[in-house]
C-alpha cells in the first residue's frame, strides 16, 4: 500500500456552474497501478450549503483500468459553492492496512437560476394558439404595426399606405406592407419582500419566481419581444432595461444571480414611482409577489391600480398547497374540524383576492409553486395570441 512506485489518481469532472433546483451531475474518474484490486472509501468534501454528513461511498477498483463514479446534486440556494478535496481511503482486499490519499483539487461552482429549464420550455415559445382553442382575440384601438417591406400595388390594398417616392422611382404604384408589432416590452417584476421567503420543497418562493423569470424572458425573446427585469423590496433593486439584443438573456441571468435580500416589508409606492419614471412605453408587467390576507392585498391595491392604468399588469401570487391539502382531508376529531375550517377559510380568501383584482381591471394568476413556470408562460402566450399587448 505504501510502495512509492504505485500510483493512484482521482479527478473530479464538474461544470463551472450549476442550475438551481435541478439535478446536476458530478463525475469522479479514478485509476491506480497497485498489483491487487483496491477497496476505496470516497468522502467528498461537499459545499456547506448541502449539509451532507453521510456522503461516504465504497467501491472496488481493478488495476490499470479507468473507473468513473457519478452522483447528482440538487442545490436550492443561489451563490458560490466551494468544493474541497475528494478524500480517498485505500485498503487491500484483506483490509489490514488503510492509506489516505487526497484527490480532486478544491474548486468553486456558481449556482445560477435554473437554466436547464430553458430547453424544457423552449417548445412553448413556438406554440401558436388559435381561436378554436379558446383564445379570443382582443380588438385593439389604433395602429400597432411596424414596417415590413415595399411591394407592388394590387387591387384591394389600402391606398393610405401608398409609397409615392418608390412609385416615382419604379414608374408603377408601390405600397408599404406592415406586420403586427412584435417588439413589445415584457418586464418581470420580482418582489423581494418577507412574504417571498416562505419555503416550498426546499426552495423559497423568491427563487421560484427567479427561475420562472429566466424562462419567461427566454420565451419572450424567442417571440421577438423585448425582455427586462425589475426587483424591489423596501428600497429600489435591480433594473434591466427591456431589449432583445444578442446578450440580453445573459445579462438577465447575471442580474437574477446577483439578487440578494434581507426580506424586509416591500414598498409598492417606490415600485410605482420607478415604473412611472423609467418605463415610458406601455408594457406587460408580470409581478411575482405573494399575499397572505385580503387586508394585505388591499393596502397595495391603489398602487397596483395606478400601474394598471399605464401598463398591462399581471399579478402572479402563490397558492399555499399545504393548506389546500389540509382543507381537503376528512375531519374526524374536533381539532381536525377546527384545522379543516381555518384552512378552507384561507384557501377561499386567496380565490377572493383574484376576483377582487380582476374586478379592478388587474389580471391575476393564482398558482402552486411547482406549476409557476408553465402557468406563467401559458398566460404570456395567451396574451400574445389575444394581442392584448
Residue pairs with C-beta under 8 A, 6 or more apart in sequence:
1 34
1 90
1 91
1 92
1 97
1 98
1 99
2 97
2 99
5 33
6 32
6 33
6 34
6 35
7 31
7 32
7 33
8 30
8 31
8 32
8 33
8 34
8 38
8 88
8 90
8 101
8 103
9 29
9 30
9 31
9 32
9 103
10 28
10 29
10 30
10 42
10 86
10 88
10 101
10 103
10 104
11 28
11 29
11 103
11 104
12 26
12 27
12 28
12 29
12 83
12 86
12 103
12 104
12 105
12 107
13 26
13 27
13 28
13 29
14 26
14 27
14 83
14 107
14 109
15 24
15 109
16 109
16 110
17 109
17 110
17 111
17 112
17 115
18 24
18 73
18 75
18 81
18 109
18 110
18 111
18 112
19 111
19 112
19 113
19 114
19 115
19 116
19 117
20 75
20 76
20 77
20 78
20 111
20 112
20 113
20 114
20 203
20 207
20 210
20 211
21 74
21 75
21 76
21 114
21 203
21 207
21 211
22 74
22 114
22 116
22 117
23 72
23 73
23 74
24 72
24 73
24 74
24 75
25 70
25 71
25 72
26 70
26 71
26 72
26 73
27 68
27 69
27 70
28 42
28 68
28 69
28 70
28 86
28 104
29 66
29 67
29 68
30 40
30 59
30 61
30 66
30 67
30 68
30 69
30 88
30 103
31 64
31 65
31 66
31 67
32 38
32 61
32 63
32 64
32 90
33 63
33 64
34 63
34 90
35 63
36 63
36 92
36 93
37 60
37 61
37 62
37 63
37 93
38 60
38 61
38 90
38 91
38 92
39 58
39 59
39 60
39 90
39 91
39 92
39 93
39 95
40 58
40 59
40 60
40 61
40 88
40 89
40 90
40 91
41 56
41 57
41 58
41 88
41 89
41 91
42 56
42 57
42 58
42 59
42 69
42 86
42 87
42 88
42 89
43 55
43 56
43 57
43 86
43 87
43 88
43 89
44 55
44 57
44 83
44 84
44 86
44 87
44 104
45 83
45 84
45 85
45 86
45 87
45 106
46 52
46 55
46 73
46 83
46 84
47 81
47 82
47 83
47 109
48 82
49 75
49 76
49 77
49 79
49 81
50 73
50 75
57 69
57 71
59 67
59 69
61 67
75 81
75 111
76 202
76 203
76 207
77 111
77 207
78 111
78 112
78 113
78 207
78 210
78 257
78 259
79 110
79 111
80 108
80 109
80 110
80 111
81 108
81 109
81 110
81 111
82 106
82 107
82 108
83 104
83 106
83 107
83 108
83 109
84 106
85 102
85 103
85 104
85 105
85 106
86 102
86 103
86 104
87 100
87 102
88 100
88 101
88 102
88 103
89 98
89 99
89 100
90 98
90 99
90 100
90 101
91 97
91 98
91 99
110 257
112 253
112 256
112 257
113 207
113 210
113 211
113 213
113 214
113 253
113 256
113 257
114 211
114 214
114 215
115 214
115 253
117 211
117 214
117 215
117 373
118 214
118 215
118 218
121 215
121 218
121 219
121 373
121 374
121 377
122 218
122 222
124 219
124 374
124 377
124 378
124 381
125 218
125 219
125 222
125 223
125 377
126 222
127 381
128 385
129 135
129 381
129 382
129 385
130 385
131 137
135 382
135 385
135 386
136 386
137 385
137 386
137 387
138 386
138 387
138 388
140 387
144 180
144 181
144 387
145 178
145 179
145 180
145 181
146 178
146 179
146 180
146 181
146 182
146 183
147 176
147 177
147 178
148 177
148 178
148 179
149 177
150 163
150 166
150 174
150 175
150 176
150 177
151 174
151 175
151 177
152 170
152 172
152 173
152 174
152 175
153 159
153 162
153 172
153 173
153 174
153 175
157 175
158 175
159 175
161 175
161 176
161 177
161 178
162 173
162 174
162 175
162 176
163 174
163 175
163 176
166 174
167 173
167 174
180 387
182 223
182 224
182 225
183 224
183 225
183 226
183 244
184 225
184 226
184 283
184 284
184 389
185 225
185 226
185 228
185 242
185 279
185 281
185 282
185 283
185 284
186 216
186 217
186 220
186 225
186 226
186 227
186 228
186 242
186 283
186 284
186 286
186 380
186 389
187 227
187 228
187 229
187 230
187 242
187 279
187 283
187 284
187 285
187 286
188 212
188 213
188 216
188 217
188 227
188 228
188 229
188 230
188 286
188 288
189 230
189 231
189 232
189 271
189 285
189 286
189 287
189 288
190 196
190 206
190 209
190 210
190 213
190 229
190 230
190 231
190 232
190 237
190 259
190 288
191 206
191 209
191 232
191 233
191 266
191 287
191 288
191 289
191 290
192 206
192 231
192 232
192 233
192 237
192 259
192 261
192 263
192 266
193 233
193 234
193 261
193 263
193 264
193 265
193 266
193 289
194 263
194 264
194 265
194 266
195 205
195 266
195 289
195 290
195 291
195 292
196 204
196 205
196 206
196 209
196 261
196 263
196 288
196 289
196 290
197 204
197 205
197 206
197 263
198 204
198 205
198 290
198 318
199 205
200 208
200 318
200 321
200 369
200 370
201 369
201 370
203 369
205 290
205 318
205 369
206 259
206 261
208 318
208 369
208 372
209 288
209 316
209 372
210 256
210 259
211 373
212 288
212 372
212 373
212 376
212 377
213 229
213 252
213 256
213 286
213 288
214 252
214 253
214 256
215 373
215 377
216 227
216 286
216 373
216 376
216 377
216 380
217 227
217 229
217 248
217 249
217 252
218 227
218 249
219 377
219 380
219 381
220 226
220 227
220 380
221 227
221 244
221 248
221 249
223 384
224 244
225 244
225 384
226 242
226 243
226 244
226 248
227 242
227 243
227 244
227 248
227 249
227 252
228 239
228 240
228 241
228 242
228 243
228 252
228 283
229 238
229 239
229 240
229 252
229 255
229 256
230 237
230 238
230 239
230 240
230 271
230 274
230 275
231 237
231 238
231 239
231 259
232 266
232 267
232 268
232 270
232 271
232 274
233 261
233 262
233 263
233 264
233 266
233 267
234 264
234 265
234 266
234 267
235 267
235 270
236 270
236 274
237 259
238 255
238 258
238 259
239 274
239 278
240 251
240 252
240 255
242 279
242 283
266 289
268 300
268 303
268 304
269 303
271 303
271 307
272 303
272 306
272 307
275 285
275 307
275 310
275 311
276 306
276 310
279 311
282 310
282 311
282 312
282 389
283 311
283 312
283 389
284 311
284 312
284 314
284 380
284 383
284 389
285 307
285 311
285 312
285 313
285 314
286 314
286 316
286 376
286 380
287 304
287 313
287 314
287 315
287 316
288 316
288 317
289 315
289 316
289 317
290 317
290 318
291 297
291 300
291 317
291 350
291 353
292 346
293 349
294 349
294 352
294 353
294 356
297 353
297 356
297 357
298 356
301 356
301 357
301 360
304 313
304 315
304 357
304 360
304 362
305 360
305 361
305 362
307 313
308 360
308 361
308 362
312 363
312 383
312 388
312 389
313 362
313 363
314 363
314 364
314 365
314 379
314 383
315 357
315 362
315 363
315 364
315 365
316 364
316 365
316 367
316 372
316 375
316 376
317 350
317 353
317 364
317 365
317 366
318 366
318 367
318 368
318 369
318 372
319 347
319 350
319 366
319 367
319 368
319 369
320 346
320 347
320 350
321 368
321 369
321 370
323 343
323 346
323 347
324 343
324 347
326 339
326 340
326 343
327 340
327 343
327 344
327 347
329 336
329 340
331 337
331 339
331 340
350 366
351 366
353 364
353 366
354 364
354 365
354 366
357 363
357 364
358 364
363 379
365 375
365 376
365 379
367 375
367 376
383 389
